[in-house]
Amino acid sequence: MIKKILYLLVLFILIFMILDKKNFTSFNDLNRDDSRFIAHAGGGFKDIIYSNSKESVLKSIEKGFKLIELDLLETSDGFIVSAHDWKSFKKNCIGYDKKIDDSPITYQQFNECNYQINSINFTKLNEETINEIFVKNPDIFLLTDKIKNYELLSKRFDFKDRIIPETFNIYDYILTKFYGFSNSIFPFKKYNLITEIFFNIRIVNISYEDFIMNKERVTDLFNKGLDIYVYSSNDKIFIEKYIKKNITGVYTDFWNFNMKKCESLTKCRSY
C-alpha cells in the first residue's frame, strides 16, 4: 500500500513537471516597478472598493496599473462575469426582486441588472467587456480571484497568456498548468517544503494579517526570488516600509504610485 502511494506520488510529480513549461517570460518581462501594485477588484473608484466595474478598471489603466485583479464568478448558465459575490451583487442590483442569497443568476439577469453602489451607477463587466478591455490594452495582465473553473477560464478569453489565476491549493495550481496558464498565484498558507522542492511556484499572495505574523518567513522566500504580494494596502507607511525589502508589492485600491500617496478620504489603511 505504501509503495503504491509513493508510486502515485512520483507519477503525480512527473506529470506536473511535464505540464509545467516553466514559462514566466511574459510576466517577468514587465518592468519591476510596473508590477509592484495590483488594482484590487479593478481598483477603487470614488472611494468605493470592490466594484469590479468597467469604470474602476479603466481608471486603474489610466493611472498606469499593469496588473488588474478581478473577482470572477460563474453564472448559472456557464458564463464568466465580474462581481465580488452574488449576495452583494444582488443587493446592489436596483430593482432585483428575487431572493438575496449566494446562488448564481443567469447571464441575462446579470446583464440586465441596474448596478449601483452608494447611488453611483457602474458598468458591469461581462465576458465581452473584459475581453474588449484587455485585448485593447495588450500590456496589462488580469489576475483572478474567486473562480476555480480553470477550464472555463482558459476558453472564454482571447488573452490567455496574460491571465494569472489565483489558486487555493496545489491541486488548483496543477489544474492551471493543465489548462495552459503560464503563471498562477499560490497562497502562502499552502506553501510548504513539498511545494518549494517539487513545484515551480514563483508568485505567492498573503493576507496583511498573515504577513505581519510571518515577516521572517516571507522575507526569506522573497530573498529566494519569489514574487510575494500582500492583500490589501493603501497605507503609505506600510507600502514604503516593506515593498522591495520584504515583499514584491501589494493589492491596492487607492494608492497612486506616481504621486506616492493614497487617494481615499477614509480607506488609507491596510486590511
C-alpha positions in Angstrom: 0.0 0.0 0.0 2.8 2.4 1.0 4.7 1.5 -2.2 1.6 2.2 -4.3 1.1 5.6 -2.6 4.8 6.5 -3.3 4.5 5.4 -6.9 1.4 7.5 -7.4 3.1 10.5 -5.7 6.2 10.2 -8.0 3.9 9.8 -11.1 1.9 12.8 -10.0 5.1 15.0 -9.7 6.4 13.8 -13.0 3.1 14.6 -14.8 3.2 18.1 -13.2 6.8 18.6 -14.3 5.8 17.8 -17.9 2.8 20.1 -17.7 4.8 22.9 -16.2 6.5 24.7 -19.0 8.3 27.0 -16.6 7.5 29.9 -18.9 7.3 33.1 -16.9 8.7 35.3 -19.7 5.7 37.5 -20.3 5.2 38.3 -16.6 9.0 38.7 -15.9 9.3 41.0 -19.0 7.3 43.6 -17.0 9.4 46.4 -15.6 9.6 45.6 -11.9 8.3 49.0 -10.9 5.3 48.3 -13.1 4.4 45.2 -11.3 4.6 46.4 -7.7 0.9 47.3 -7.5 -2.2 45.2 -8.3 -5.5 47.1 -8.8 -7.7 45.3 -6.2 -11.1 44.3 -7.6 -10.5 46.6 -10.6 -9.2 49.3 -8.3 -11.0 51.8 -6.1 -13.4 54.4 -7.7 -14.8 57.5 -5.9 -13.9 56.0 -2.5 -15.7 52.8 -3.4 -14.0 49.4 -3.2 -14.9 46.0 -4.7 -16.9 47.5 -7.6 -15.3 45.2 -10.2 -16.6 47.6 -12.8 -15.6 48.9 -16.1 -15.1 52.4 -14.6 -12.7 51.1 -12.0 -10.6 49.1 -14.4 -10.4 51.9 -17.0 -9.4 54.4 -14.2 -6.7 52.0 -13.0 -5.3 51.6 -16.5 -5.3 55.4 -16.8 -3.3 55.6 -13.6 -0.7 53.2 -15.1 -1.6 49.9 -13.4 -0.3 46.9 -15.4 -1.8 44.3 -13.0 -5.6 44.3 -12.7 -7.3 41.9 -10.3 -11.0 41.0 -10.8 -13.3 38.8 -8.8 -14.8 36.4 -11.3 -18.0 34.4 -10.8 -19.7 31.8 -13.0 -23.3 32.4 -13.9 -25.9 29.6 -13.5 -25.7 29.0 -17.3 -22.0 28.9 -17.6 -20.7 32.4 -18.4 -18.0 34.4 -16.5 -18.8 37.7 -15.0 -17.1 40.0 -12.5 -18.6 40.6 -9.1 -17.3 40.1 -5.6 -20.0 37.7 -4.6 -23.6 37.0 -5.7 -25.3 38.2 -2.5 -23.7 41.7 -2.5 -24.2 42.0 -6.3 -27.9 41.3 -5.9 -28.2 43.9 -3.1 -26.6 46.5 -5.5 -28.8 45.4 -8.4 -31.6 48.1 -8.3 -35.0 46.5 -8.8 -33.9 42.9 -8.2 -36.9 41.3 -6.7 -35.8 37.7 -6.1 -34.1 36.1 -3.1 -30.9 37.9 -2.0 -28.5 35.0 -1.5 -25.3 33.5 -2.8 -26.9 31.4 -5.5 -25.7 32.3 -9.1 -28.0 34.1 -11.5 -28.2 33.8 -15.3 -26.0 35.7 -17.7 -29.1 37.6 -19.0 -30.1 38.6 -15.4 -26.5 39.8 -14.8 -26.5 41.9 -18.0 -29.9 43.4 -17.3 -29.1 44.5 -13.7 -29.1 48.2 -12.9 -25.9 48.1 -10.9 -25.3 50.8 -8.3 -23.1 51.3 -5.2 -23.8 54.2 -2.9 -26.1 55.7 -5.6 -23.3 55.6 -8.2 -24.1 53.8 -11.4 -21.4 51.3 -12.6 -21.0 49.4 -15.8 -20.8 45.7 -15.2 -18.0 43.5 -16.5 -19.2 40.5 -18.5 -17.1 38.3 -20.8 -17.4 40.6 -23.8 -16.4 43.7 -21.9 -13.5 42.0 -20.2 -12.2 40.7 -23.5 -12.6 44.1 -25.1 -10.7 46.0 -22.4 -7.8 43.5 -22.2 -7.4 43.0 -25.9 -7.4 46.7 -26.4 -4.6 47.1 -23.8 -2.1 44.4 -24.6 0.4 45.4 -21.9 -1.9 44.7 -18.9 -2.5 41.4 -17.0 -5.6 40.0 -15.5 -5.3 38.4 -12.0 -8.3 36.4 -11.0 -10.0 35.7 -7.6 -12.9 33.5 -6.6 -13.2 31.5 -9.9 -12.0 27.9 -9.7 -13.3 26.6 -13.0 -9.9 26.9 -14.8 -11.1 25.0 -17.8 -13.9 27.6 -18.4 -11.4 30.4 -17.7 -9.0 29.0 -20.3 -11.6 29.0 -23.1 -13.5 32.3 -22.6 -10.9 35.0 -23.1 -8.6 35.9 -26.0 -5.6 36.9 -23.9 -4.9 33.7 -22.0 -1.2 34.4 -21.9 -1.9 37.4 -19.8 -4.2 35.8 -17.3 -2.8 34.9 -13.9 -5.3 32.8 -12.0 -5.4 32.7 -8.2 -5.2 29.1 -6.9 -6.2 27.9 -3.5 -4.2 24.6 -3.1 -1.7 22.5 -5.0 -4.5 20.7 -7.0 -5.7 24.0 -8.3 -2.2 25.0 -9.2 -1.7 21.9 -11.2 -5.0 22.4 -13.0 -4.0 25.8 -14.1 -0.9 24.3 -15.7 -3.0 21.6 -17.3 -5.2 24.2 -18.9 -2.2 26.1 -20.2 -1.8 29.1 -17.9 1.9 30.1 -17.7 1.6 31.9 -14.4 -0.5 31.3 -11.4 -0.7 32.7 -7.9 -0.3 30.4 -4.9 -1.5 31.0 -1.3 1.2 31.5 1.3 -0.8 29.4 3.8 -0.4 26.3 1.5 3.3 27.0 0.6 5.5 24.4 2.4 8.6 22.3 1.9 7.0 20.0 -0.6 5.7 22.8 -2.8 9.1 24.5 -2.5 11.0 21.4 -3.6 8.8 19.8 -6.2 6.7 22.6 -7.8 7.9 25.7 -9.7 5.8 28.2 -7.8 7.0 31.7 -8.4 4.1 34.0 -7.3 2.6 33.9 -3.8 0.0 36.0 -2.2 -0.6 36.5 1.5 -3.1 38.4 3.7 -1.9 41.5 5.5 -2.6 39.8 8.9 -0.6 36.7 7.9 2.3 38.8 6.6 2.5 40.7 10.0 2.7 37.3 11.8 5.2 35.7 9.4 7.5 38.5 8.3 10.7 36.5 8.8 9.4 33.5 6.7 8.0 35.8 4.0 11.2 37.8 3.8 13.2 34.6 3.4 11.0 33.5 0.5 11.3 36.9 -1.1 15.1 36.8 -0.8 15.0 33.4 -2.6 13.4 35.1 -5.6 9.6 34.6 -5.1 7.3 37.3 -6.1 5.1 37.9 -3.0 2.1 40.2 -2.9 0.2 41.3 0.2 -3.6 41.9 0.1 -4.5 44.7 0.7 -2.9 48.0 1.5 -3.5 51.7 0.8 -1.2 52.7 3.7 1.8 54.9 2.8 3.9 53.8 5.8 3.3 50.0 5.1 4.0 50.4 1.3 7.2 52.4 1.7 8.5 50.2 4.6 8.0 46.7 3.1 7.9 46.9 -0.8 11.3 45.9 -2.3 12.6 44.9 1.1 10.3 42.1 2.3 7.7 41.8 -0.5 7.3 42.4 -4.2 4.1 44.5 -3.9 0.6 44.8 -2.7 -3.0 44.6 -3.9 -4.3 48.2 -3.5 -7.5 50.2 -4.0 -6.4 53.8 -3.8 -2.6 54.0 -3.9 -1.3 56.5 -6.5 2.2 55.2 -7.2 3.1 58.1 -9.4 2.3 60.7 -6.7 3.2 58.2 -3.9 0.0 58.8 -1.9 -3.3 57.3 -1.0 -6.2 59.0 -2.8 -9.0 57.9 -0.4 -10.5 60.1 2.3 -11.4 57.1 4.5 -9.5 54.0 3.4 -5.8 54.8 3.6 -5.0 51.7 5.7 -4.0 48.0 5.3 -6.7 45.3 5.8 
